[in-house]
Amino acid sequence: MRVLYSGGTICSFETLQRLVLLADEIAFMDRPSVKVGNFGTVGRDSEFRRFQIEAAPVKFSVHAPPEGQRRDLYLRYVETDLRDANFLRIVLDGLKADVTFQQRLVQLEANYGWGTGRQVLDELVKDAALYEGKYGAPTEPKLLYVPDTAEGRRQTFATLLIEASIQVTNALIVAEATGLSPVADDPYFCRLIALRASDAAYVSQPAATASLLGLAITKSVLPDETLARLKMKDLFEYRTTAKEAYGSWSLEVERLAQKLVDVPIERFGAEAARLIVSEVRPRMLELRSEMACARDKLFGDLLKTVTKWEVPTMSLAYFSSLSLPTALAAFAGALAPAVPSVVDYYVQRRNLARKNSMAYLVGVSKVLDDERS
């Protein structure tokens, strides 16, 4: 699996550990510089560019934002996102419920003048009216992050919507250019990616939908309590030892995706569940035993001290009928009169054969697992 960490320039060490257990290639992105009216983001390199990792069983890379006219897609997506009720709802729900998503858009402990980022956020999420209406680029800089008036809250929320829009677009453009699958460690960012590949506001094909499957297709064989006590070199050694099992596991995930290609959307959830129970789960249990054998050889003493066996599940966002290249091309196609070069670029690059694109969530939820194998 080749994954692109999305929603930030670098992930937490805990997420990096989980990605090492998941992927064969892990990529990061630089932050783009985008000007939207009087508001803009400041570009910066990914912190991962400072790391030198050699002789690892997992490949690491960092990718720059696009140059030239392709950057126009950032602004076009911002315009659409600010008017899309589903985009607004997902962002506001994420700001209410998920600290990882909050930290993508707000520096919680920073001083914003009126108060800390956390205090500003607390005022925003109390305002149910933010779910209503359409937004534009902020026009009153003095109201930004001053949430004691309705207009101040709307102007502030608009900046967060723009930030989220730019981050999602960056993930889609880099993923399309590299063939990597976007990965996030919060469910709301993944929903925004899925929205871009399914909602009629973006692809003009309402029948092509994305389904977030909250299905545990596999479990990590290393509990959090053990993982916290391991260094990266330990995880590299584990991946090397369990190499064959991981290769088989990746093939099983791809096989599941291919079986779901032609499933009608009304039967999608039920059919996915049936395949996981009847075909994928038995094979996963076999592979888990192989992985557990490698794990026990390396970490046997640590595992004896585990008091609570909690492991993260992985959910999968399945883009039915539309791959990321196709979704980008569909959106760019609507811009033909304004930016034909952008349209030509994506239409020429998209994969004309129907493919799946998967976005993985790592460590989003936890389930109690009483098994020790």
Secondary structure as GFF3:
##gff-version 3
##sequence-region A 1 373
A	DSSP	beta_strand	2	5	.	.	.	ID=ss1
A	DSSP	alpha_helix	13	22	.	.	.	ID=ss2
A	DSSP	beta_strand	25	29	.	.	.	ID=ss3
A	DSSP	beta_strand	35	36	.	.	.	ID=ss4
A	DSSP	beta_strand	39	40	.	.	.	ID=ss5
A	DSSP	three_ten_helix	47	50	.	.	.	ID=ss6
A	DSSP	beta_strand	59	63	.	.	.	ID=ss7
A	DSSP	three_ten_helix	68	71	.	.	.	ID=ss8
A	DSSP	alpha_helix	72	81	.	.	.	ID=ss9
A	DSSP	alpha_helix	85	97	.	.	.	ID=ss10
A	DSSP	alpha_helix	99	105	.	.	.	ID=ss11
A	DSSP	alpha_helix	117	125	.	.	.	ID=ss12
A	DSSP	three_ten_helix	128	131	.	.	.	ID=ss13
A	DSSP	three_ten_helix	141	143	.	.	.	ID=ss14
A	DSSP	alpha_helix	150	178	.	.	.	ID=ss15
A	DSSP	beta_strand	181	184	.	.	.	ID=ss16
A	DSSP	alpha_helix	187	196	.	.	.	ID=ss17
A	DSSP	alpha_helix	200	203	.	.	.	ID=ss18
A	DSSP	beta_strand	210	213	.	.	.	ID=ss19
A	DSSP	alpha_helix	224	227	.	.	.	ID=ss20
A	DSSP	alpha_helix	232	241	.	.	.	ID=ss21
A	DSSP	alpha_helix	243	259	.	.	.	ID=ss22
A	DSSP	alpha_helix	265	275	.	.	.	ID=ss23
A	DSSP	pi_helix	276	280	.	.	.	ID=ss24
A	DSSP	alpha_helix	281	303	.	.	.	ID=ss25
A	DSSP	beta_strand	310	319	.	.	.	ID=ss26
A	DSSP	alpha_helix	324	333	.	.	.	ID=ss27
A	DSSP	alpha_helix	340	349	.	.	.	ID=ss28
A	DSSP	beta_strand	358	368	.	.	.	ID=ss29
###
